[in-house]
Amino acid sequence: MSSTAKDFDERARGEFARIGTTRVYRGELLRHPVYTRFLHWSVAIFFILSLLTGFAIYSPWLFRWITPLFGGGPRTRLLHPWFGLLFEVFFIFQFINWFAPMAWTEADRRWMRRIREYATNQEQVEPEDVGFFNAGQKLYFWTIGVSAILFLITGLLMWFDNLTGRWVVAISYVVHDIAALVMLAGFIIHVYEGTAHQPGTFRSMMDGTVTERWAWTHHPGWYRNLTGRDPRENYEREKRQEER
């Protein structure tokens, strides 16, 4: 990533830190600063709005239920591409913000080989090389990136359908819909992982903090780098205390 993009991201973090505050209490760690949380929720909101208006246009059955929420069919069709463009804009900033920690590593390849154990909660603590994001989170991020590109290209082709051939527009509809379904599946998994599967994750996108126990349980590598303490030692100490 260019130095210009990095400088912009750092300035944005600083400006948002002046606007909003993040309180970190004893036993907690800062996970997501204000700027990151703003981008995350902006992307999420405009994705959901794009999804709702898109499905209303896509399905006659959903059309009758969803379009009244946006003021009727014509307005829903009008709003959908603009919601999509705002999703794209905010995701570009989020992409810059998370580009570095989302880089794929050898640790992520090892994590993918044990994805079944992760999904079924067979281990109480993640491997010690799991950093700020695990491989599943990175895979979802890069899936969004690819889908965002497909959304933008196919969306523009459908929006300005008089500028190209009908077969191009027809293919664009299919690709657009497939990308939307992939994103929907990923979104459902993302919500589940951030709530029921990993309690305490959702709060990190609300107040920006996580407990130290959450950190050394789910992201031991990040915990070690941030605190200089051994996550496995913390786990064993707390386990002994619970057994007393």
N, C-alpha and C positions, 0 to 999 in steps of 0.2 A: 504494500500500500504506500502511496506517495506521502512525503513529509507534509504536504499541504493538507491532506485529509487528516493526518494525525494531529496536526496543529489545530485544525478546526475542531476536532473532537475534544481535545484538551480544553480549548477555550469554552466550548459549550458546556462541558462538565463544570468548569469553574463558574460560569454565569448562572447555571441552574442551582449550584451549591449556595450561591448568594440569595437566590429567590426562596428556596426551601431548605429546611433543616432535617437532618436525620439523627435521631437520638439513639445512641448505642449504650445500653446499660451493661452492668457487670454480668459476665457470663454470656455475652452476646458478641457477635462479630458483624461488621458492615459487609453486606453481600452486594447490594445494588444501590448506587447513589441515585440522587433525585433524577438526573438526566436520563439514566438508563431506564428507570421506572417510567418516566414520561414517554420515552420512545416505545417501550414494551406495550403500554396500554393504548397508545395511539395506533400502533400497528394492529393490535387486537381488536380495537373498536371498529376501525375501518375495514378490517377483514370480515368481521361479523356483519357489518352493514352491507358490504359487497356480496357476501354469501346470501343474506336474506333477500336482497333485491334481485340477485341473480337467479336464485331458486324460484322466486315469484314469477320471473319471466320464463323460466325453463319449464315449469310444471303448471298445467291448467288448474289442477287441484289446489296447489299452493297459491296460485294467483289470487283466488277469491279470499284467502285467509290473510295473506301477507300484504298485498297492495294497499288495503285500507290504512295500514300503519304508516304508509308514506304518502298518502293523499291520492291514491288511485293508480290505475295502470300506467297512464302516460307519464305521470310524475315519477313513478318507480323506474320506468325505462330511462327517464332523463337523469335520475340520480345515480343509477348503477355505475356508469363509466366514471363519474366524478368521484364516487366513493373508491372505485378501483384505483384511480390516479393518486388519491390521497394515501391509500395503502402503499402504493409504490414509493411515493416520496418519503414517507416515514420509514419504510423498510430500508431505503438507501442509507439514511442516517443511522439506523440500527445496525446495518451491515458494517458501516465504518466503525461504529462503537464496539462491536463484538468480533471484528475480523481476527484480531490477534489470538484471543482465547479460544476461538473456534477452529484453529489450525489442527489438522489431523496428525496424530503422533503414533508411535509404536505402541504406546500404552492403550490407545483406542482400538488398535487391532486386537490386542489381547482381551480387551473388554468385550468386543463383539463375539469372541469365541465362547464367552460365558454368559451370553445374553439370556439364556434359558434360566440360569441360576438367579440372575437379577430379577427377571420378571416374576419368578415364583418365590422370591424372598428366602432363598435357601441359606443365605449368609447374612449375619447380623451387621457386618461392617464391610464396606466396599474395599477393594484392593488399595494398597497404599499409594499407587501411582495414579489414581483417579484425581485429576486436577480440578480447576474451576468448573469445567463442564465435563460430563462423561460422554462417551461415544454416541449414546442414544440422543442426547441433546444436540450434539454437533450434527448428527445425521438429519435430525428434524430441521435444524437451521439451514443446512445446505439444500434440503428439499424445498424449503420455502424460497430460497434464492433461485433455484431452477424454475420453480412454479411461477415466481414473480416475473421472470423474464418471459416465460410462455404467456402469462396473463397479459403483459404489456404488448407483446407483438401481436398476438391473436386478437386482443381487445381493440387495438387500433385498426386492424384489418376489418373487423366487424363494424366498428364505429364509422369508418370512412369506406364503406363497402362499394362505393361507386368508383373508387380509384384503382380497383384490381378486378381480376376475373372471378366469376361466380364459384368456380371450383376451389379457388384459394379461400374464399369466404366460408365455403362449406367445410373445408378441412379445418379452418380456424375455429369454427363452432365445436367440432369434435375435440380438438386439442384443448380448447378452453374448458370444456366440460370435464374432461379427464383430469386436467390439472386441478380443477375445483374439487373434485371428489377425492383426489389424493390429499389435498390440503385439508379437507374436512376430516378424513380419517386421522391424519397426523394431529389435527387440532383436538380431536376427542381423546386421543392417547395423551397428548400434552396436558390437558385439563386433569385427566385421571392421575397422571404421574405427579402433578403439582398439588394434588389434594389428598385423595385416598391412599395412594401408594407411598407417598413421602410426606406425612404430616409435618407441617412447619415450613414447607417450601413456599406455599402461597403467601405467607406473611412477608417473605423476603421481597415480594413485588408490591407489598402494601406499605410497610414501614422501612424496608430496605435492610433489615437485619435478620440473622438466624442465631439460634443458640449454638454454643460451642459443641454440644453433643450432636446436633444436627450436622455440623461441619465435619467433625471427625468420623461420623457414621457414613455420610454419603459422599464426601469429597475430602478424603484424608490427605491427599497430596496438596491441595489448596490450603488445608488447615495447617499442615507442617510448614509450608512456605510462608504463611502469614504470621504464625505465632512462634515458630521455631521449636514447638513441642511435638512429642511423639504421639500420634493419634492412637496407635495400638496400645500404648501404655495407659492412655486415658481410658480406653475401652476396658482394659483388664482391671484397672482400679475401680471403675464404676461397677463392673460385674461383681467384684469381690464385695463391694459395699451392699449391693442388692441381695447377695447371698447370706449376709449376716442376719 
